[in-house]
Amino acid sequence: MSRRRHSDENDGGQPHKRRRTSEPIEIEDRLESLICRVGEKSTSSLESNLEGLAGVLEADLPNYKNKILRILCTVARLLPEKLTVYSTLVGLLNARNYNFGGEFVESMIRQLKETLKLNLYNEALYLVRFLSDLVNCHVIAAPSMVAMFENFVSVVQEEDGPQVRCDWYVYAVLSSLPWVGKELYEKKDVEMERILNQIESYLKRRQKIHVPMLQVWTAEKPHPQEEYLDCLFAQVQKMKKDRWQERHILRPYIAFDSVLCEALQHNLPPFTPPPHSEDAVYPMPKVVFRMFDYTDAPEGPVMPGSHSVERFVIEENLHYIIKSHWRERKTCAAQLLSYPGKNKIPLNYHIVEVIFGELFQLPQPPHIDVMYTTLLIELCKLQPGSLPQVLAQATEMMYTRLDTMNTTCIDRFLNWFSHHLSNFQFRWSWDDWSDCLTQDLDKPKPKFVREVLEKSMRLSYHQRIVDIVPANFSALIPTNPIFIYKYMDESSSSLPGYPVTIAISNAIINRSSNDEILTILKDVPNPNQEDDDDEGDSFNPLKIDVFLQTLLHMAAKSFSHSFSALAKFHEVLKILTDSDEGKLHILRVVYEAWRNHPQMISVLIDKMIRTQIVDCAAVANWIFSPDMAHDFTRFYVWEILHSTVRKMNKHVQKIQKELETAKEKLEKQHSRRKDSGDEEEDKNSDEEDGPLEEQIERLQEKVESAQSEQKNLFLVIFQRFIMMLTEHLVRCETGGVDFNTPWYKNCIERLQQIFLMHHQTIQQYMVTLENLLFTAELDHHILTVYRQFCALQM
Amino acid sequence: MSILNALRSDSYVDISQYRDQHFKGNRYEQEKLLKLSCSLYVGNLSFYTTEEQVYELFSKSGDVKRIVMGLDKVKKTACGFCFVEYYTRADSEHAMRFVNGTRLDDRIIRTDWDAGFKEGRQYGRGKSGGQVRDEYRQDYDPARGGYGKIIKK
């Protein structure tokens, strides 16, 4: 008997058959479906599908012209990987119906203006590229496209406006050339030459301060990590030298050349780039991620070179596929693996490179990290005979290059690797990595292996890790995550406070009240106290120690037990940690007791912040305190700090949202009254608005207070970084020692990481940061990081 | 525009056919809650899988608010399922997309939307105290107490 219930009848589910009716809605849906899915899953060729569809749409134009226009504009904007399919379709329609072609071009221009206004720069890019491909389809006259490109490039002459604005317009021109370079050069070579020269001189003079901050590897070998505009320009130059030959892009319109060249072309209306405005948010610059070249794929098709335009096109298309299908990993993997033209390229290598490129992208990956892990697993399932090997090869390569890998990327690498291994019984050729055993533990390779094993343990258990690595790896195995109870037994009886721990344990077992517990704690001597006129309410580190050690020991069994304990004695803990010193000390006690179990420390701190036993600034201060210096480069510490900053940010956002909602409500109330034309408006308005206005005022205060706390948190973090780094640099200078130690590299990159991970929030506080902290007197090594960060939006 | 729907297929986030028989309310109410829920049921765990392991894995899709380990009603020991609750719907959707169907403790786990934890739901509903599926299954699964109860009898 099945325990599953079937869904109810007539619950609005899908009908089995789509009846051919003349219902407009159904026809519109059908049009959408036809257009979106053209060429998919068909036994006929793409060309005959396009021909057929063009015929259908032509027939529907009299009644559904606007709908068809809208659909085509939308796919142009959102399906860049099918660009040439749809441009061909538009070409065919234009050949059959000149007016429609003109209206389509007009709609596209309108859309382009809209997307630029709304800061949708990626979509705007696809629109520009689509327009340029329409030149190939004889819909748009080449000279008018060149004119648009001339207007784009003239942006670099503007007086005001950030560099990233000029960058986008230059990129829009360059990235269209793989599709239309040949055609434009054939028709207007003088103008195009001028455009390229202008671009070249712009690229020579533009600032590239941001590049080191965005590079995954700082080394030039084996593959230079190039700035994205430089790389693309080199690719275009090479293509030009090759007489604009481009062999990779699928161009269905070639098959229709005889039809299309009969069509009349349209001129693009003159397009002036909208002026720069304060709320414009241009895309950030990028560095091109490269980890493979033709020497890495041993057999089969050759990988296109790093400056070949094919490389650019392949990478763009693979990125688009991920962008379209990231939510559905099976579909995404299947789409990636069925990339058209896959027989001419080492597709697995391209896929792995593009995926890691996204995962390691700075500041942030385009999608959540775990998506890439799952996608790679899915790909391994679909290509079990080849993809795992490429992945292993990639892992090995990244391991050998750890010395020059950005710390943030190492974090993501080890997170990915440990999670990946946990899906494959942790099978790995650890012996291949035994070279790390002879190095100091603070060097990148042994450090990496240690952190991987620690993360792997979190997904399994200690003995498992002992079992999976060779015996000689024992120094890198994480500690057994057991609680360290200071007041364990008789041997600790000499410790001050020991007798009270017994009393506390009994009190907890006997379910004593909070007051009773506080009374017991009064007996704990205060090592800080000089005189005894105090009632015992001031900060007493030993009290915190005695109570918390005992409590956590009793609750050590699991996370749930510990959380229950914190909740149950929340009041006591709040009282004990009333001061800043108290908050700092509770963190110390947690650390001392659980230092074998970083994961537990992390979740306890999370709970304590959320229940306001400690605040975010206390956590930041604790991490930077001398107590934590020896663990300062460990991954878990930074997990905690970033999690803390994120909680702070989310808290501010939440209250801001509440304020906005309340304001909107008030707005609605006002307009409702206006609409109803209430004569007694004044009398009612006070009554109605009063409580809401009060709420808004309260929320306003809450927002200001939260923002103040947030600003303070960043100030604390940056201040501490500056202090630590300055100290180190000064010490090295006076001692005549090289400052660039593994510790230093870690520390300076962690500072970078704070900027990169929270760049949107930090932008709000730039003025304060510049005036208070990142002043000209600072050591230039530290100031450089700040300047690189500023360069990201300049 | 429904083009966006066609282009943004997100089937991993859909609710399944399962409906909790003990849910207090009608089908419609349950489905409404499922579509807004931030809570997930997680099944096919090993009896030895710990709360810590669940935390680590599910934290990859967002901040975990709470985990409730499923218990045998009689023995009060882990019986192979749990509930994971997130602070936001978005984070739980990521779990449905990227954690569901992957391995935890070497086993492929399955996640599904849950209408929300209520006291009592942490217990197995099988006659012997564990989960129903362990009452009737015929295979040998060392991580789930060996043979199903029906074989043991």
Interface residues (C-beta under 8 A of the other chain):
Chain A: R3 R4 R5 H6 S7 D8 D29 E32 S33 C36 R70 I71 T74 V75 L78 L79 S324 R327 E328 R329 T331 I368 D369 V370 M371 T373 T374 I377 N415 H419 S422 N423 Q425 R458 L459 S460 Y461 S558 F559 S560 Q599 M600 V603 D606 S643 R646 K647
Chain B: M1 S2 I3 L4 A6 L7 R8 S9 D10 S11 Y12 V13 Q17 Y18 R19 Q21 R27 T50 E51 E52 Q53 Y55 E56 L57 K60 S61 D63 I67 V68 M69 H94 R97 F98 V99 T102 R103 L104 D105 D106 V132
